[in-house]
């Protein structure tokens, strides 16, 4: 037998024994705000932790729930229509027992509490003290929005686009410094030197033959001059040495014959030399230089065109990445539009929670408290219990506003404060509930 789960519940009685610092407490809270007071180290936080542990499941279980030296801890939370009893053992075990007021036991108690308790561990003041990014993550978890995979993909695409843009700028830098020759067609090919080189080589070979004749002529002239010197010497010897005249005459005849032959050879070579005119190579060299300049321009234009293609491709890649990033942003926007926010005007900004488009940290303290309490109320539609652990940070006006908000939202707010008098309803001393002290100036 399951019984009916209440539409809205609160704690009407709470018992806790040997839980953390608590020894034994039994509380029947009254009103919308339950102020739990006492000195530090007495067990105030343990009382609020007991509520969270009883209703919140494994995520709210402390590392060491059982008081030192004890064998087990027991928490009983009477919610009116149902009674929750959770036991922790020193060995690490736990047992949950949930029944309705007629005594019928629920077969899946934690599933029931998960539906009933919602986000009972959400602390409004703790939320307001979180850094903006942590507030954003907390709210995402509360409304069931998870951007982790999209944010990771977007970050990766953003970094990839940055790299592509850097490469594009580097390519553009190179492109701006590359020459572009408008007097050369963009699709021109480099010209061939083959014909000009062949003609140049033919003319140079021709000229080398002329140089051979010149060298031969110089040798013959030198030889003839030598023979003439010898002729003169022989003539002198004939005059001086008559006795050798006959022999010398023979030598003279031979020498004269040689001279005639050389003279004839000289004349022949001279005629060949005079008829062999050198050819001008300057026009060919000029054409070669022009062709080299043309080809240089062709190569540079081709390099410019290739670089222009790279720049275009890089820009296309960057645009594609930008479109993918925009798609992710649109997907996130779509998710946000479908998300159910607990407070009207609440939303996600750039790294922060916003209220009507303004970062929540820029709102007044009263607006912030209203939002935080409203979030608590929206996150716990069935169990109207809110836990605040640092109530001492609230000034008199903020505490009064908290009471007002608790009443407006039909909440039971358990507030932990470090004091023993004033508006304290539950005073914790050495792990037990003591009589609360009163003062004339109690709020």
Residue, then its C-alpha position, 0 to 999 in steps of 0.5 A: x500500500x503506497x498511500x497518497x503523497x502530499x502536494x506540499x509538506x513541511x517538517x512537523x517533528x524532527x528527531x536526530x540521535x548520534x548524528x555527527x555532533x548531535x547526541x539526541x534532539x527532538x524538535x517540533x518547529x513552529x512558524x515559517x522560519x525556524x532559527x537554530x542557534x548556539x555557539x560554534x562546535x555545538x551541533x547547529x550545522x549537524x542539525x541542518x545536515x540531518x535534515x538534508x541527509x534524511x531527505x536528500x539521498x546519497x548526495x547529501x550523506x556526510x563522510x562520517x555520519x555517526x557520532x564518534x564512539x557510537x554504533x549508529x545514527x538515527x534521523x526521523x523526519x515527520x512530514x505530516x502525511x509521511x514519516x521518514x526514518x533513516x539509519x546510518x551505521x558506523x560500519x558504513x551501512x544505511x537504511x531508509x524507511x518511509x511510511x504514511x501516517x496510517x503505517x503503510x510502508x513505501x517499497x521505493x522510499x528513496x524514489x519517493x523522497x527524490x520526487x518529494x524533496x527536490x533540491x532540499x540541499x540548495x542554500x539560498x545564501x550559499x548560492x548568493x556568495x558563490x562566484x558568478x560562474x559557480x552560480x551559473x553552474x548551480x542554476x544549470x544543474x537546478x534547471x537541468x541544463x547541461x552545456x558542457x559538451x556544447x561548450x567544449x565543442x564551441x571552445x575547440x571550434x573557437x580555438x581552431x578558428x583562432x588558429x585558422x585566422x592566425x594562419x590567414x593573417x600570416x598568408x595575407x602578410x606574405x601575399x601583401x609582400x609578393x610582387x604581381x606583374x600586370x604586364x604578364x598574363x596570369x596564366x602565362x608559362x615560362x618562356x624557353x631559352x632553347x633557340x636563343x641558347x643554340x644561336x648564341x652557342x653557334x656564334x660563339x663557336x664561329x668566333x672561337x674559330x676566328x680566334x684560332x686563326x688569330x693565334x696561328x697568324x701571331x705564331x707565323x709572324x713571330x716565326x718570320x721575324x725570327x727567320x729574318x733575324x737569322x737571315x741577317x746574321x747569316x749574311x754577316x757571317x758570309x761576309x766575315x767567314x768567306x771560308x764558310x761561304x759555300x756552306x752558308x750559301x746552302x743554308x741561306x738558300x734553304x732559309x730563303x726558301x723557308x722564308x718564301x714559304x712562310x711568307x706565302x703561308x702568312x699571306x694565305x692566313x692573312x687573307x683568311x683572317x681578313x675575310x673572317x668577320x666577328x659576329x655581334x652577340x649583344x642582341x641575343x644576350x639582350x633577348x635572353x635577359x628580357x626572357x629571364x625577366x619575363x619568366x621571373x614575373x611569370x613565376x612570381x605571378x603564379x606564386x601570388x595566385x597560389x597564395x591568393x587561393x590559400x588566403x581564400x581557402x583559409x578565410x572559407x575555413x574560418x567562415x565555416x567554423x564561425x557558422x558552426x560556432x553560431x549553430x552551437x550558440x543557437x542551440x544553446x539559445x534554443x535550450x535556454x528558451x525551453x528551460x524552465x526557470x524557477x523565477x521570471x526574468x532569471x536567465x543565463x548570461x555570459x559567465x553569470x546568472x542574470x535577472x532581467x538581463x542584468x548580472x544578479x550580482x548587480x542587483x540589490x541585496x533584497x532582490x538577490x535574496x528574493x531571487x534565491x528564496x524563489x529559486x528554493x521554492x521553485x526547486x522544492x514544490x512539494x517539500x517546502x523546506x529550505x536550509x540556510x547555514x550562514x544566517x548570521x550574515x543576515x542583518x536585521x532588515x534581511x532577516x525580516x525580509x526572509x521571514x516575509x518571503x518564507x510566508x509569501x512562498x509558504x516555506x519552512x526555512x531552517x536558519x543556522x545562526x551563531x547566537x543564543x538569544x534573540x529570535x533563536x527557537x532551537x538552541x543547540x548545546x553539546x549536541x542536544x536541544x536546550x531551552x532558547x534564551x530570550x532578551x528584551x531586544x529579541x527580533 
